Amino acid sequence: MSMVETASAFPPTASDAVLHALPHPVIIVAADGNVADANVAAEQFFQASAAMLRRHMLRDLVPFGSPLLTLIEQVRRRGAAVNEYKVDLATPRNPGERLVDLHVAPLPEYPKHVVVMLQERTIADKMDRQLTHRGAARSLIALAAMLAHEIKNPLSGIRGAAQLLEQSAGDEDRPLTKLICDETDRIVKLVDRMEVFADERPVERTPVNIHVVFDHVKRLAQSGFGRHVKFTEEYDPSLPPVYANRDHLVQVFLNLVKNACEAIGENAPDGEIQLTTAFRPGVRLAAPGSKARVSLPLEFCVKDNGAGVPEDLMPHLFDPFVTTKPSGSGLGLALVSKIVGDHGGIIECESQPKRTVFRVLMPIYNSGGEVSVDTPRMQRP
């Protein structure tokens, strides 16, 4: 049975287009519990094609004893639609938190068939968190500008006075003057790093092949801090170029890969980092200062099998000065978030032990540098 047969009010081609344009996963479950059909969003949610989904029973795709199975039976008995909220559909095949709102309704034209629509709560949560991250970045910009003006000038005076004292200090006092100079230099370097956040100049962009960026980052890591880690790639070769600043993208993914290496640790025998690229239509974000919504179909991921991010740190992961490293400044991920935001994208993290994913979603730009809201999928060769 095709999904278009359930909506006779529209011509089949228009009905099919509408169903596949929906941002929410929609599947039809037959009387025997088999998946009868699925739209594009459902293929992405279950990470399988519609043809592959039709070979499975629904119970094979959801957790054992899932409330969704009970809801389907309830709809079949009552013949009325049912809603359920905050249902976790995570499985070993699709791990991590997969909270969805469920809408299950009968199909009167096809006895015992039901249609199931999933609304992913994580998408709305991602947008809310991203706005919070950007608000934190804006606060940091103001703080950086203030620090640069109010702190660096007095620090240079303190360092100069310490150098003068060092000339007349005895051998036992000279280490103290050196300590003053070293700590002053350290604070200046920290302020210099924060001044990056106050840089509001337009980003110079060119079409960038993300796979070239990933390969460059991988080579840098393998020649230094990532020598102990195995790297794997899963690339979509049909992705269009990203209209971005290449150096900024290298900075973003080098930071993410370095964090992944540190999370794995030097003594992990099976440490692995996976770099992936994919086309994921369906995620849209409101453009700043406009009612227009920008599509973010380009997905770039850095995945590792390290210890994971502590649960209490997750809501504040991209805030400045948040870190688990004893000697870390907590500015790395805040800077990553700012760079991604400056390019019109979002970054999100999903983490559990042995599986942490940093996911960057970016828009497609045309040759003129304009944001493309609805760009067709490039065809595979």
C-alpha positions in Angstrom: 0.0 0.0 0.0 1.3 3.4 -0.9 0.9 6.4 1.5 -0.6 8.4 -1.3 -3.7 6.1 -1.4 -4.7 7.3 2.0 -5.4 10.9 0.9 -7.8 10.7 -2.0 -8.6 14.5 -1.7 -5.4 15.3 -3.6 -3.9 13.9 -6.8 -1.4 11.1 -6.0 1.6 13.1 -6.9 0.6 16.1 -4.8 -0.3 13.9 -1.9 3.0 12.1 -2.0 4.8 15.5 -2.2 3.0 16.8 0.8 3.7 13.7 2.9 7.4 13.7 2.0 7.6 17.5 2.7 6.4 17.0 6.3 9.3 17.6 8.7 7.9 15.0 11.1 8.4 11.2 10.6 5.2 9.5 9.4 4.7 5.7 9.0 1.8 3.5 8.2 1.5 0.2 10.2 -0.4 -2.6 8.5 -2.8 -5.0 10.3 -0.1 -7.5 10.9 2.2 -5.0 12.5 4.5 -4.6 9.5 5.6 -1.1 8.3 3.5 -0.5 5.2 5.1 2.8 4.2 7.2 5.8 5.5 8.0 9.3 4.4 11.4 10.9 4.0 11.6 12.2 7.6 10.8 8.6 8.9 13.7 7.3 6.8 16.0 9.7 8.5 14.7 9.0 12.0 15.1 5.3 11.7 18.2 5.6 9.5 16.8 3.3 6.9 15.2 3.6 3.5 11.4 3.1 3.1 12.1 -0.1 1.2 14.1 -1.4 4.1 11.5 -0.3 6.7 8.8 -2.2 4.8 10.7 -5.4 5.4 10.4 -5.0 9.2 7.8 -5.3 11.8 7.3 -2.1 13.8 8.3 -3.9 17.0 11.7 -4.5 15.5 12.3 -0.8 15.1 11.3 0.4 18.6 12.4 -0.5 22.1 11.0 -3.8 23.6 7.6 -3.1 25.2 7.4 0.4 23.8 4.3 2.4 24.6 3.9 3.0 20.9 2.9 -0.7 20.4 0.3 -0.4 23.1 -1.1 2.8 21.6 -1.5 1.2 18.2 -3.5 -1.6 19.7 -5.6 0.9 21.6 -6.3 2.8 18.4 -7.3 -0.4 16.6 -9.8 -1.3 19.4 -11.3 2.2 19.8 -11.1 3.4 16.3 -10.1 6.8 17.5 -6.8 8.8 17.5 -4.5 8.8 20.6 -1.7 11.2 21.6 1.2 10.4 23.9 4.0 12.7 24.9 7.7 12.3 25.8 8.1 8.7 24.6 11.7 7.4 24.3 12.3 5.4 21.1 16.0 4.9 21.6 17.3 1.4 20.5 20.7 -0.1 20.1 20.4 0.7 16.4 19.5 4.3 17.2 21.1 5.0 20.6 21.0 8.2 22.7 17.9 10.0 23.9 15.2 9.9 21.3 12.2 11.6 23.0 9.2 12.1 20.7 5.5 13.1 20.9 3.3 10.4 19.3 0.1 10.9 17.3 -1.5 7.6 16.3 -4.7 7.6 14.2 -6.8 4.9 12.4 -7.2 4.7 8.6 -10.9 3.9 8.1 -10.3 3.0 4.4 -7.9 0.2 5.5 -9.2 -1.9 8.5 -6.6 -2.3 11.3 -4.1 0.0 9.5 -2.9 3.0 11.5 -0.8 6.1 10.8 1.8 7.1 13.3 3.4 10.6 13.4 6.5 11.3 15.5 7.4 14.8 16.6 10.9 14.9 17.8 11.2 17.0 21.0 15.0 17.3 20.6 14.6 19.6 17.6 12.8 22.2 19.6 15.1 21.7 22.5 18.1 22.2 20.2 16.8 25.5 18.9 16.1 26.7 22.5 19.6 25.7 23.6 21.2 27.3 20.6 19.5 30.6 21.4 20.8 30.3 24.9 24.4 29.6 23.6 24.2 32.7 21.4 23.0 34.8 24.3 25.9 33.6 26.4 28.3 34.4 23.5 26.9 37.9 23.3 27.4 38.4 27.0 31.0 37.2 26.6 31.6 39.7 23.8 30.7 42.6 26.1 32.9 41.1 28.8 35.8 40.6 26.4 35.6 44.2 25.3 35.6 45.4 28.9 38.5 43.2 29.9 40.6 44.3 26.9 40.1 48.0 27.9 40.2 47.8 31.7 42.7 45.0 32.3 45.4 44.9 29.7 46.7 48.4 30.3 47.1 48.0 34.1 48.7 44.6 33.5 51.4 46.1 31.3 52.2 48.6 34.1 52.4 45.8 36.6 54.7 43.8 34.4 57.0 46.8 33.8 57.2 47.5 37.5 58.1 43.8 38.2 60.9 44.0 35.6 62.3 47.1 37.3 62.1 45.4 40.7 63.9 42.4 39.3 67.0 44.5 38.5 67.5 45.4 42.2 66.1 42.3 43.8 68.3 39.8 45.6 68.6 36.2 44.4 66.0 35.0 46.8 63.4 37.6 45.7 64.1 37.3 41.9 61.8 34.2 41.5 58.9 36.3 43.0 59.4 39.0 40.3 59.6 36.3 37.6 56.3 34.8 39.0 54.6 38.2 38.7 55.8 38.6 35.1 54.7 35.0 34.2 51.3 35.3 35.7 50.8 38.7 34.1 51.6 37.2 30.7 49.2 34.3 31.3 46.3 36.7 32.1 47.1 38.8 28.9 47.0 35.6 26.8 43.6 34.7 28.3 42.3 38.2 27.5 43.7 38.0 24.0 41.7 34.7 23.5 38.6 36.4 24.8 39.1 39.3 22.4 38.3 36.9 19.5 34.7 36.9 20.7 34.5 40.7 20.3 35.5 40.5 16.6 32.4 41.5 14.7 34.0 41.9 11.3 32.2 40.1 8.5 33.5 36.6 7.9 35.4 36.2 4.6 34.0 33.1 2.9 34.6 31.0 -0.1 33.1 27.6 -1.3 34.8 25.0 0.9 34.9 21.2 0.5 34.2 20.0 4.0 35.9 16.7 3.3 39.1 18.5 2.5 38.8 20.2 5.9 38.1 16.9 7.7 41.1 15.3 6.0 43.4 18.2 7.0 42.2 18.1 10.6 42.7 14.3 10.7 46.3 14.7 9.5 47.0 17.4 12.1 45.6 15.2 14.8 47.4 12.0 13.7 50.7 13.8 13.7 50.3 15.0 17.3 47.7 14.7 20.0 45.7 12.0 18.1 48.4 9.5 17.4 46.8 7.0 19.8 43.4 7.1 18.2 41.9 5.3 15.2 40.1 7.5 12.7 37.3 6.3 10.5 35.3 8.3 7.9 31.7 8.0 6.6 31.3 10.7 4.0 28.5 11.7 1.6 30.5 12.5 -1.6 27.5 14.3 -3.2 27.4 17.1 -0.6 27.8 20.6 -2.2 30.5 22.9 -1.0 30.0 24.9 2.2 30.2 28.7 1.7 32.4 29.4 4.7 35.7 30.5 6.0 38.1 27.5 5.7 40.4 28.5 8.5 37.4 28.9 10.8 36.1 25.5 10.0 39.5 24.0 10.6 39.5 25.7 14.0 36.0 24.3 14.8 36.7 20.7 13.9 40.3 20.7 15.2 38.9 21.8 18.6 36.2 19.1 18.5 38.7 16.4 17.5 41.1 17.4 20.2 38.4 17.3 22.8 37.4 13.8 21.5 41.0 12.6 21.8 41.3 13.9 25.4 37.9 12.3 26.3 39.2 8.9 25.0 42.5 9.2 26.8 46.0 8.1 25.8 45.7 4.6 27.4 42.5 3.5 25.7 43.3 0.5 23.5 40.2 0.8 21.3 39.9 4.6 21.1 38.1 5.6 17.9 36.9 8.9 16.3 34.5 8.8 13.4 34.1 11.8 11.1 30.8 11.8 9.2 29.0 14.1 6.7 25.4 13.8 5.5 22.5 15.6 4.0 19.6 15.9 6.5 16.7 18.0 5.2 14.0 19.0 7.7 15.8 21.1 10.2 15.1 24.8 9.9 16.1 27.8 12.0 14.7 31.3 12.2 17.2 33.8 10.6 18.3 36.5 13.1 16.4 39.8 12.6 14.0 38.2 10.1 10.9 36.0 10.0 12.5 33.9 7.3 13.5 30.3 8.2 16.7 28.9 6.9 17.2 25.3 6.1 20.2 23.5 7.7 20.6 20.4 5.7 24.4 19.9 5.9 25.3 17.7 8.9 29.0 17.3 10.0 29.7 15.1 13.0 32.6 14.2 15.2 31.9 11.0 17.1 34.1 9.3 19.8 33.9 6.3 22.1 35.3 8.1 25.1 33.9 8.4 28.6 31.2 10.9 27.6 30.2 14.3 28.9 28.9 14.5 32.5 25.1 14.8 32.6 25.2 17.9 34.8 27.5 19.7 32.3 25.4 19.1 29.2 23.1 22.1 29.5 26.0 24.4 29.9 28.5 22.7 27.6 28.9 25.7 25.2 28.9 28.4 27.9 32.1 30.2 28.5 34.4 29.1 31.4 32.7 25.6 31.5 35.3 22.8 31.4 36.1 19.4 33.0 39.9 19.9 32.3 42.0 20.8 35.3 44.0 23.3 33.3 41.3 24.3 30.7 40.0 27.8 30.3 36.5 26.7 29.2 36.6 29.0 26.1 37.2 26.3 23.4 33.6 25.2 22.9 32.2 28.7 23.4 34.4 29.8 20.6 33.3 26.9 18.4 29.6 27.8 19.1 30.3 31.4 18.1 32.0 30.5 14.8 29.3 28.0 13.9 26.7 30.7 14.8 28.5 33.3 12.7 28.1 30.9 9.7 24.4 30.6 10.3 24.5 27.1 11.7 24.0 25.4 15.0 26.0 22.9 17.0 24.6 20.3 19.4 26.0 17.5 21.5 24.6 14.1 22.4 26.6 12.0 24.9 26.6 8.8 26.8 29.5 6.5 27.8 31.3 5.2 24.8 29.2 7.4 22.4 29.6 11.2 22.2 28.4 13.0 19.1 29.1 16.7 18.3 26.8 17.5 15.4 27.2 20.7 13.3 24.2 21.7 11.1 25.0 24.2 8.4 23.0 26.0 5.7 23.6 25.8 2.0 24.7 29.0 0.2 24.4 29.7 -3.5 27.2 31.2 -5.5 26.3 34.7 -4.5 26.6 34.0 -0.8 22.9 34.2 -0.2 21.2 31.7 2.1 19.3 29.1 0.2 16.1 28.3 2.0 15.0 25.5 -0.3 17.9 23.9 -2.2 17.2 20.7 -4.0 19.2 17.6 -3.2 22.2 17.1 -5.4 22.1 13.9 -7.3 24.5 11.1 -6.7 26.6 10.1 -9.6 
